[in-house]
């Protein structure tokens, strides 16, 4: 079943055609990677998924519903969470507080207005946040102030902030950027564990081919704003167009 479908998406910035008739499909479950050289249109496409940009033409549907026109602050309510290339966390709060905030923000008016319900639900949310942090591997850092964390742990903290909202789709923009190889391998293990145990569909933008081929079940390759290939990793590796446009000697 296709959970995310992009059809005929175009986006121009002045004289630059950033996206050129982009078509791709993401299957429900598993990990779908979007790769390509710098300037291929990857981040522009991701921003079209979450309401930061509106395509000039084409459609983006999630679970059969259009994402076009949705406001960035509404995307989580649609079942989509995004992890940014630069972590967007509350540096003066603890790790646990950071993860509880997005879950609390998800509650309805009755929760906000009913003090007894708030007290009860905050206990539930606290435990939910702890469970997510255990999945992410940050269970020993609950009371640490986020500002004092290493970069790799900050990235995983933001992943936890997205996961606690129970998304159906998690978008990850360069999830291992700036990490050491050890942190990168740890993040690969964490994301595969999350995919396998929680059944969340993931779309990742990533330049590190070790990450892509370790995680992805399917890959879309962008070049000059268009999709030049979409296939399973084994076929992508051997695709002459992909080799010429991007992979080169990658293995």
LINUR-V712216 format. One record per residue. N is the residue number from 1. PHI is phi in whole degrees, 0 to 359 (* if undefined). BURIAL is b if it has 9 or more other ideal C-beta (glycine too) atoms within 8 Angstrom, else e. D_FIRST is the distance of its C-alpha to the first C-alpha in whole Angstrom. Layout:
n=N phi=PHI burial=BURIAL d_first=D_FIRST
n=N phi=PHI burial=BURIAL d_first=D_FIRST
This chain:
n=1 phi=* burial=e d_first=0
n=2 phi=273 burial=e d_first=4
n=3 phi=265 burial=b d_first=6
n=4 phi=228 burial=b d_first=9
n=5 phi=229 burial=b d_first=11
n=6 phi=242 burial=b d_first=14
n=7 phi=228 burial=b d_first=16
n=8 phi=58 burial=b d_first=20
n=9 phi=278 burial=b d_first=21
n=10 phi=234 burial=b d_first=25
n=11 phi=211 burial=b d_first=27
n=12 phi=240 burial=b d_first=31
n=13 phi=243 burial=e d_first=33
n=14 phi=60 burial=e d_first=37
n=15 phi=272 burial=e d_first=37
n=16 phi=260 burial=e d_first=34
n=17 phi=271 burial=e d_first=31
n=18 phi=286 burial=b d_first=29
n=19 phi=232 burial=b d_first=25
n=20 phi=233 burial=b d_first=25
n=21 phi=54 burial=b d_first=23
n=22 phi=282 burial=b d_first=20
n=23 phi=229 burial=b d_first=16
n=24 phi=201 burial=b d_first=13
n=25 phi=229 burial=b d_first=10
n=26 phi=242 burial=b d_first=9
n=27 phi=283 burial=b d_first=6
n=28 phi=293 burial=e d_first=6
n=29 phi=89 burial=e d_first=9
n=30 phi=83 burial=b d_first=12
n=31 phi=235 burial=b d_first=14
n=32 phi=244 burial=b d_first=14
n=33 phi=260 burial=b d_first=17
n=34 phi=244 burial=b d_first=19
n=35 phi=236 burial=b d_first=22
n=36 phi=157 burial=b d_first=25
n=37 phi=293 burial=e d_first=29
n=38 phi=304 burial=e d_first=31
n=39 phi=85 burial=e d_first=30
n=40 phi=286 burial=b d_first=27
n=41 phi=111 burial=b d_first=26
n=42 phi=298 burial=b d_first=23
n=43 phi=292 burial=b d_first=25
n=44 phi=299 burial=b d_first=25
n=45 phi=296 burial=b d_first=21
n=46 phi=299 burial=b d_first=21
n=47 phi=293 burial=b d_first=23
n=48 phi=289 burial=b d_first=22
n=49 phi=287 burial=b d_first=19
n=50 phi=244 burial=b d_first=21
n=51 phi=84 burial=b d_first=24
n=52 phi=281 burial=e d_first=26
n=53 phi=225 burial=e d_first=26
n=54 phi=245 burial=e d_first=25
n=55 phi=300 burial=b d_first=24
n=56 phi=290 burial=e d_first=27
n=57 phi=201 burial=e d_first=25
n=58 phi=102 burial=b d_first=21
n=59 phi=222 burial=b d_first=18
n=60 phi=229 burial=b d_first=16
n=61 phi=238 burial=b d_first=13
n=62 phi=234 burial=b d_first=11
n=63 phi=53 burial=e d_first=9
n=64 phi=83 burial=e d_first=11
n=65 phi=251 burial=e d_first=14
n=66 phi=292 burial=e d_first=17
n=67 phi=264 burial=b d_first=18
n=68 phi=289 burial=b d_first=21
n=69 phi=90 burial=e d_first=24
n=70 phi=288 burial=b d_first=23
n=71 phi=277 burial=e d_first=26
n=72 phi=307 burial=e d_first=26
n=73 phi=284 burial=e d_first=27
n=74 phi=262 burial=b d_first=24
n=75 phi=295 burial=b d_first=21
n=76 phi=294 burial=b d_first=21
n=77 phi=293 burial=e d_first=21
n=78 phi=277 burial=b d_first=18
n=79 phi=96 burial=b d_first=16
n=80 phi=238 burial=b d_first=17
n=81 phi=239 burial=b d_first=20
n=82 phi=232 burial=b d_first=21
n=83 phi=252 burial=b d_first=24
n=84 phi=277 burial=e d_first=27
n=85 phi=295 burial=e d_first=28
n=86 phi=256 burial=e d_first=32
n=87 phi=306 burial=b d_first=31
n=88 phi=250 burial=e d_first=32
n=89 phi=235 burial=b d_first=33
n=90 phi=268 burial=e d_first=36
n=91 phi=293 burial=e d_first=39
n=92 phi=269 burial=e d_first=42
n=93 phi=256 burial=b d_first=40
n=94 phi=284 burial=b d_first=39
n=95 phi=302 burial=b d_first=36
n=96 phi=297 burial=b d_first=35
n=97 phi=298 burial=b d_first=36
n=98 phi=301 burial=b d_first=33
n=99 phi=281 burial=b d_first=30
n=100 phi=289 burial=b d_first=32
n=101 phi=301 burial=b d_first=32
n=102 phi=295 burial=b d_first=29
n=103 phi=290 burial=b d_first=28
n=104 phi=296 burial=b d_first=31
n=105 phi=294 burial=e d_first=30
n=106 phi=282 burial=e d_first=27
n=107 phi=288 burial=e d_first=29
n=108 phi=273 burial=e d_first=30
n=109 phi=299 burial=e d_first=34
n=110 phi=298 burial=e d_first=35
n=111 phi=295 burial=b d_first=34
n=112 phi=291 burial=e d_first=36
n=113 phi=266 burial=e d_first=39
n=114 phi=256 burial=e d_first=40
n=115 phi=301 burial=e d_first=42
n=116 phi=293 burial=e d_first=41
n=117 phi=294 burial=b d_first=37
n=118 phi=297 burial=b d_first=37
n=119 phi=299 burial=e d_first=39
n=120 phi=296 burial=e d_first=37
n=121 phi=288 burial=b d_first=34
n=122 phi=297 burial=b d_first=35
n=123 phi=296 burial=e d_first=36
n=124 phi=296 burial=e d_first=32
n=125 phi=292 burial=b d_first=31
n=126 phi=302 burial=b d_first=34
n=127 phi=294 burial=e d_first=32
n=128 phi=298 burial=b d_first=29
n=129 phi=296 burial=b d_first=30
n=130 phi=296 burial=b d_first=32
n=131 phi=299 burial=e d_first=29
n=132 phi=294 burial=b d_first=27
n=133 phi=296 burial=b d_first=30
n=134 phi=294 burial=b d_first=30
n=135 phi=298 burial=b d_first=26
n=136 phi=278 burial=b d_first=27
n=137 phi=89 burial=e d_first=31
n=138 phi=244 burial=b d_first=33
n=139 phi=295 burial=e d_first=34
n=140 phi=270 burial=e d_first=38
n=141 phi=244 burial=b d_first=38
n=142 phi=307 burial=b d_first=37
n=143 phi=264 burial=e d_first=41
n=144 phi=286 burial=b d_first=41
n=145 phi=288 burial=e d_first=41
n=146 phi=302 burial=b d_first=38
n=147 phi=299 burial=e d_first=41
n=148 phi=270 burial=e d_first=42
n=149 phi=279 burial=b d_first=39
n=150 phi=290 burial=e d_first=38
n=151 phi=303 burial=b d_first=36
n=152 phi=300 burial=b d_first=33
n=153 phi=289 burial=b d_first=33
n=154 phi=296 burial=b d_first=33
n=155 phi=297 burial=b d_first=30
n=156 phi=290 burial=b d_first=28
n=157 phi=298 burial=b d_first=30
n=158 phi=294 burial=b d_first=28
n=159 phi=300 burial=b d_first=25
n=160 phi=297 burial=b d_first=26
n=161 phi=296 burial=b d_first=27
n=162 phi=283 burial=b d_first=23
n=163 phi=291 burial=b d_first=22
n=164 phi=294 burial=b d_first=24
n=165 phi=272 burial=b d_first=22
n=166 phi=54 burial=e d_first=19
n=167 phi=288 burial=b d_first=17
n=168 phi=273 burial=b d_first=13
n=169 phi=225 burial=b d_first=14
n=170 phi=245 burial=b d_first=17
n=171 phi=259 burial=b d_first=18
n=172 phi=237 burial=b d_first=21
n=173 phi=262 burial=b d_first=24
n=174 phi=51 burial=b d_first=26
n=175 phi=296 burial=b d_first=25
n=176 phi=247 burial=b d_first=28
n=177 phi=302 burial=e d_first=31
n=178 phi=79 burial=e d_first=34
n=179 phi=274 burial=b d_first=34
n=180 phi=290 burial=e d_first=36
n=181 phi=298 burial=e d_first=34
n=182 phi=296 burial=e d_first=35
n=183 phi=295 burial=b d_first=33
n=184 phi=298 burial=b d_first=30
n=185 phi=296 burial=e d_first=30
n=186 phi=295 burial=b d_first=30
n=187 phi=294 burial=b d_first=27
n=188 phi=303 burial=b d_first=25
n=189 phi=298 burial=e d_first=25
n=190 phi=296 burial=b d_first=25
n=191 phi=293 burial=b d_first=21
n=192 phi=294 burial=b d_first=20
n=193 phi=298 burial=b d_first=21
n=194 phi=298 burial=b d_first=20
n=195 phi=298 burial=b d_first=16
n=196 phi=287 burial=e d_first=17
n=197 phi=268 burial=e d_first=19
n=198 phi=258 burial=e d_first=17
n=199 phi=67 burial=e d_first=13
n=200 phi=274 burial=b d_first=14
n=201 phi=287 burial=b d_first=11
n=202 phi=237 burial=b d_first=14
n=203 phi=240 burial=b d_first=15
n=204 phi=241 burial=b d_first=19
n=205 phi=256 burial=b d_first=22
n=206 phi=204 burial=b d_first=24
n=207 phi=267 burial=e d_first=27
n=208 phi=282 burial=e d_first=28
n=209 phi=293 burial=b d_first=26
n=210 phi=299 burial=e d_first=27
n=211 phi=294 burial=b d_first=25
n=212 phi=302 burial=b d_first=22
n=213 phi=282 burial=b d_first=22
n=214 phi=278 burial=e d_first=23
n=215 phi=253 burial=b d_first=20
n=216 phi=287 burial=b d_first=17
n=217 phi=270 burial=e d_first=14
n=218 phi=209 burial=b d_first=14
n=219 phi=227 burial=b d_first=16
n=220 phi=251 burial=b d_first=17
n=221 phi=248 burial=b d_first=21
n=222 phi=257 burial=b d_first=23
n=223 phi=210 burial=b d_first=26
n=224 phi=52 burial=e d_first=29
n=225 phi=84 burial=b d_first=26
n=226 phi=234 burial=b d_first=24
n=227 phi=277 burial=b d_first=21
n=228 phi=258 burial=b d_first=22
n=229 phi=196 burial=b d_first=20
n=230 phi=213 burial=b d_first=16
n=231 phi=194 burial=b d_first=16
n=232 phi=287 burial=e d_first=16
n=233 phi=306 burial=b d_first=19
n=234 phi=301 burial=e d_first=22
n=235 phi=284 burial=e d_first=21
n=236 phi=296 burial=b d_first=22
n=237 phi=303 burial=b d_first=25
n=238 phi=265 burial=e d_first=26
n=239 phi=282 burial=b d_first=25
n=240 phi=301 burial=e d_first=29
n=241 phi=297 burial=b d_first=28
n=242 phi=291 burial=b d_first=26
n=243 phi=302 burial=b d_first=29
n=244 phi=292 burial=e d_first=31
n=245 phi=279 burial=b d_first=30
n=246 phi=212 burial=b d_first=29
n=247 phi=291 burial=b d_first=29
n=248 phi=58 burial=e d_first=32
n=249 phi=266 burial=e d_first=34
n=250 phi=299 burial=e d_first=31
n=251 phi=208 burial=e d_first=30
